[in-house]
Amino acid sequence: LKANQNFMDLQNQLEGTENRINVARDRYNEAVNTYDIFTTKFPGKILAGLFGFEEMPRYKSAPGSENAPKVEF
């Protein structure tokens, strides 16, 4: 019975970790979008060109990462 509860706790922790990763990725991409908009529109484009700021890459996960790894107990 205790093992089942520990396994349920582990599943909840993994789910929470996945959610935190999603939130962090979304916040990063929002910040990159704001930065890119500023550096591609006037007058930010002039300043970005003068100081060498370039477009930042958005976060993209590796191919195949949408599949969860198999875990056996």
Secondary structure, 3 states (H helix, E strand, C coil): CHHHHHHHHHHHHHHHHHHHHHHHHHHHHHHHHHHHHHHHCCCHHHHHHHHCCCCCCCCCCCCCCCCCCCCCC
